[in-house]
């Protein structure tokens, strides 16, 4: 008897409950996403908190969450009580990253033009040659570069890193810019040509407006890779041309109370990358996948 | 640049498509040749620069690899043929570092791929604060690698006051387990730190893949009454295959070469020395130039295999895109 009631009901029941279970499942999955995001962010949040603790509060077990906040970690990091302070290393990193990024743009823009807007023959082969250089391990070329630098007096010279970082990022930039320039409609360029526009005008008025955001993202990604690089910098620089990541390696064997300082240092040195990364967020995947994923 | 570009410009303007590949049918030999060079000119600086800076050192590595050359005894340098290769292949430490590299790469790439897929699926829906969660998830990838490795080594893994053992104290009280993470599971410690940094990368690629699924076939499947699992199994997975491959291969290229995490967390000790670290040590601390070069050449040969696969995947994505 009750069976007949339930048989009659299901359609109605589903109509009422289905949206509710779906809504509940959606809410649960949204919650799960939040939990995952927070778990992944936890180490960084902890690093930020620790950087504002005093050294003795930073090194307690169990951790002291509510310890008073202080800027001592940052003061010590910038104060230079340790080594010669971070400023020379930060300046070197800035030089190497910014100058190499400018070089990359100067070399990659015309190359990308010749690979997309007015393509040379076999332009795909050229594109894949650039990509293949990215896949050879850095260590394998390290020794000859070291020997070259040693014999020509370029060891511990920031310009050597500028050149190497340019070659490290050029393939990425060519690939990215190729895909950005390919988005410029050919019809638009042809129309401008019919109107008698010269090449510089076309580049400035037609190509640049479409490709500018992509070019900016490319520059930001090249900046990140140069700023992060450590192996070349470690082997090829010493006291004078030391970069920020090499400066950080000074903390590897640290003993005693230094957690707040190491957190402050790591955060300050990562800040440019975080800023550049979030600025380029939308194009980040495209850059990291060498333009293969849009 | 100005003179050669302006000269053929009038002709080029009208015949733009002919420069794209097929030879022009018009019998204008010299201008065509000139025009080909004009088209090529913008490419040359970048091409020459890349060949000089990236290809020449590899040739030099190849040459040095045939020499018995220790920098501490420069006068004893002599041609050794394939001696170095024999020594490298016979060296237990180097062979071990090959295995370490393989394990490290496989574990990090596969785990971060699986985690990244889960996170991408969670993010490929609408919920409150989706943008913020995405930002939180990307953040680990945007730390300087050395900084991230220092964070794990000192701030999280430290046996006395690291956050991990601190949390164990919270949960289990003062008698709780207090493992020395890096000493007890050195390779695992490096792997976890790398997985934490690379999962966001995989998530970004897979999320881009999910969002490029054709909306109409999803809609059709839903109307036909396909369950969420069926849609995932028969629509999402086949579509994502390319992106999974791409993530795996790009991840492999970067993680095979990883130096920062190994150098920072364990300094290559306790059986965590991977190939880049071992080569670095052979030449930088051991001053064995010939041996290091031979190992370098072998690494290049190994990565050529991965690179060939990766290039194939990228070019298939690339062709598909060009068609659409």
Boltz contact constraints between the chains, C-beta under 6 A:
constraints:
  - contact:
      token1: [A, 30]
      token2: [B, 127]
      max_distance: 6.0
  - contact:
      token1: [A, 33]
      token2: [B, 122]
      max_distance: 6.0
  - contact:
      token1: [A, 33]
      token2: [B, 133]
      max_distance: 6.0
  - contact:
      token1: [A, 34]
      token2: [B, 133]
      max_distance: 6.0
  - contact:
      token1: [A, 36]
      token2: [B, 119]
      max_distance: 6.0
  - contact:
      token1: [A, 37]
      token2: [B, 133]
      max_distance: 6.0
  - contact:
      token1: [A, 37]
      token2: [B, 136]
      max_distance: 6.0
  - contact:
      token1: [A, 37]
      token2: [B, 137]
      max_distance: 6.0
  - contact:
      token1: [A, 40]
      token2: [B, 137]
      max_distance: 6.0
  - contact:
      token1: [A, 40]
      token2: [B, 140]
      max_distance: 6.0
  - contact:
      token1: [A, 41]
      token2: [B, 136]
      max_distance: 6.0
  - contact:
      token1: [A, 41]
      token2: [B, 139]
      max_distance: 6.0
  - contact:
      token1: [A, 43]
      token2: [B, 151]
      max_distance: 6.0
  - contact:
      token1: [A, 44]
      token2: [B, 139]
      max_distance: 6.0
  - contact:
      token1: [A, 46]
      token2: [B, 163]
      max_distance: 6.0
  - contact:
      token1: [A, 47]
      token2: [B, 151]
      max_distance: 6.0
  - contact:
      token1: [A, 59]
      token2: [B, 161]
      max_distance: 6.0
  - contact:
      token1: [A, 61]
      token2: [B, 161]
      max_distance: 6.0
  - contact:
      token1: [A, 61]
      token2: [B, 166]
      max_distance: 6.0
  - contact:
      token1: [A, 61]
      token2: [B, 169]
      max_distance: 6.0
  - contact:
      token1: [A, 62]
      token2: [B, 166]
      max_distance: 6.0
  - contact:
      token1: [A, 62]
      token2: [B, 169]
      max_distance: 6.0
  - contact:
      token1: [A, 62]
      token2: [B, 170]
      max_distance: 6.0
  - contact:
      token1: [A, 63]
      token2: [B, 166]
      max_distance: 6.0
  - contact:
      token1: [A, 107]
      token2: [B, 45]
      max_distance: 6.0
  - contact:
      token1: [A, 107]
      token2: [B, 46]
      max_distance: 6.0
  - contact:
      token1: [A, 110]
      token2: [B, 42]
      max_distance: 6.0
  - contact:
      token1: [A, 111]
      token2: [B, 43]
      max_distance: 6.0
  - contact:
      token1: [A, 111]
      token2: [B, 46]
      max_distance: 6.0
  - contact:
      token1: [A, 113]
      token2: [B, 42]
      max_distance: 6.0
  - contact:
      token1: [A, 114]
      token2: [B, 42]
      max_distance: 6.0
  - contact:
      token1: [A, 114]
      token2: [B, 43]
      max_distance: 6.0
  - contact:
      token1: [A, 118]
      token2: [B, 39]
      max_distance: 6.0
  - contact:
      token1: [A, 119]
      token2: [B, 20]
      max_distance: 6.0
  - contact:
      token1: [A, 120]
      token2: [B, 39]
      max_distance: 6.0
  - contact:
      token1: [A, 120]
      token2: [B, 40]
      max_distance: 6.0
  - contact:
      token1: [A, 121]
      token2: [B, 21]
      max_distance: 6.0
  - contact:
      token1: [A, 133]
      token2: [B, 50]
      max_distance: 6.0
  - contact:
      token1: [A, 133]
      token2: [B, 54]
      max_distance: 6.0
  - contact:
      token1: [A, 135]
      token2: [B, 253]
      max_distance: 6.0
  - contact:
      token1: [A, 135]
      token2: [B, 307]
      max_distance: 6.0
  - contact:
      token1: [A, 136]
      token2: [B, 300]
      max_distance: 6.0
  - contact:
      token1: [A, 137]
      token2: [B, 257]
      max_distance: 6.0
  - contact:
      token1: [A, 137]
      token2: [B, 299]
      max_distance: 6.0
  - contact:
      token1: [A, 137]
      token2: [B, 303]
      max_distance: 6.0
  - contact:
      token1: [A, 139]
      token2: [B, 276]
      max_distance: 6.0
  - contact:
      token1: [A, 139]
      token2: [B, 279]
      max_distance: 6.0
  - contact:
      token1: [A, 139]
      token2: [B, 296]
      max_distance: 6.0
  - contact:
      token1: [A, 140]
      token2: [B, 61]
      max_distance: 6.0
  - contact:
      token1: [A, 140]
      token2: [B, 296]
      max_distance: 6.0
  - contact:
      token1: [A, 140]
      token2: [B, 299]
      max_distance: 6.0
  - contact:
      token1: [A, 140]
      token2: [B, 300]
      max_distance: 6.0
  - contact:
      token1: [A, 141]
      token2: [B, 57]
      max_distance: 6.0
  - contact:
      token1: [A, 141]
      token2: [B, 58]
      max_distance: 6.0
  - contact:
      token1: [A, 143]
      token2: [B, 283]
      max_distance: 6.0
  - contact:
      token1: [A, 143]
      token2: [B, 292]
      max_distance: 6.0
  - contact:
      token1: [A, 143]
      token2: [B, 293]
      max_distance: 6.0
  - contact:
      token1: [A, 144]
      token2: [B, 57]
      max_distance: 6.0
  - contact:
      token1: [A, 144]
      token2: [B, 60]
      max_distance: 6.0
  - contact:
      token1: [A, 144]
      token2: [B, 61]
      max_distance: 6.0
  - contact:
      token1: [A, 145]
      token2: [B, 57]
      max_distance: 6.0
  - contact:
      token1: [A, 167]
      token2: [B, 53]
      max_distance: 6.0
  - contact:
      token1: [A, 167]
      token2: [B, 54]
      max_distance: 6.0
  - contact:
      token1: [A, 193]
      token2: [B, 13]
      max_distance: 6.0
  - contact:
      token1: [A, 228]
      token2: [B, 144]
      max_distance: 6.0
  - contact:
      token1: [A, 228]
      token2: [B, 145]
      max_distance: 6.0
  - contact:
      token1: [A, 230]
      token2: [B, 146]
      max_distance: 6.0
  - contact:
      token1: [A, 230]
      token2: [B, 260]
      max_distance: 6.0
  - contact:
      token1: [A, 231]
      token2: [B, 259]
      max_distance: 6.0
  - contact:
      token1: [A, 245]
      token2: [B, 144]
      max_distance: 6.0
  - contact:
      token1: [A, 245]
      token2: [B, 146]
      max_distance: 6.0
  - contact:
      token1: [A, 248]
      token2: [B, 146]
      max_distance: 6.0
  - contact:
      token1: [A, 248]
      token2: [B, 147]
      max_distance: 6.0
  - contact:
      token1: [A, 251]
      token2: [B, 150]
      max_distance: 6.0
  - contact:
      token1: [A, 252]
      token2: [B, 264]
      max_distance: 6.0
  - contact:
      token1: [A, 262]
      token2: [B, 150]
      max_distance: 6.0
  - contact:
      token1: [A, 262]
      token2: [B, 154]
      max_distance: 6.0
  - contact:
      token1: [A, 266]
      token2: [B, 147]
      max_distance: 6.0
  - contact:
      token1: [A, 266]
      token2: [B, 150]
      max_distance: 6.0
  - contact:
      token1: [A, 266]
      token2: [B, 151]
      max_distance: 6.0
  - contact:
      token1: [A, 269]
      token2: [B, 144]
      max_distance: 6.0
  - contact:
      token1: [A, 269]
      token2: [B, 147]
      max_distance: 6.0
  - contact:
      token1: [A, 270]
      token2: [B, 143]
      max_distance: 6.0
  - contact:
      token1: [A, 270]
      token2: [B, 144]
      max_distance: 6.0
  - contact:
      token1: [A, 270]
      token2: [B, 147]
      max_distance: 6.0
  - contact:
      token1: [A, 273]
      token2: [B, 142]
      max_distance: 6.0
  - contact:
      token1: [A, 273]
      token2: [B, 144]
      max_distance: 6.0
  - contact:
      token1: [A, 274]
      token2: [B, 142]
      max_distance: 6.0
  - contact:
      token1: [A, 277]
      token2: [B, 142]
      max_distance: 6.0
  - contact:
      token1: [A, 285]
      token2: [B, 204]
      max_distance: 6.0
  - contact:
      token1: [A, 285]
      token2: [B, 205]
      max_distance: 6.0
  - contact:
      token1: [A, 285]
      token2: [B, 208]
      max_distance: 6.0
  - contact:
      token1: [A, 289]
      token2: [B, 205]
      max_distance: 6.0
  - contact:
      token1: [A, 292]
      token2: [B, 314]
      max_distance: 6.0
  - contact:
      token1: [A, 292]
      token2: [B, 317]
      max_distance: 6.0
  - contact:
      token1: [A, 293]
      token2: [B, 205]
      max_distance: 6.0
  - contact:
      token1: [A, 293]
      token2: [B, 208]
      max_distance: 6.0
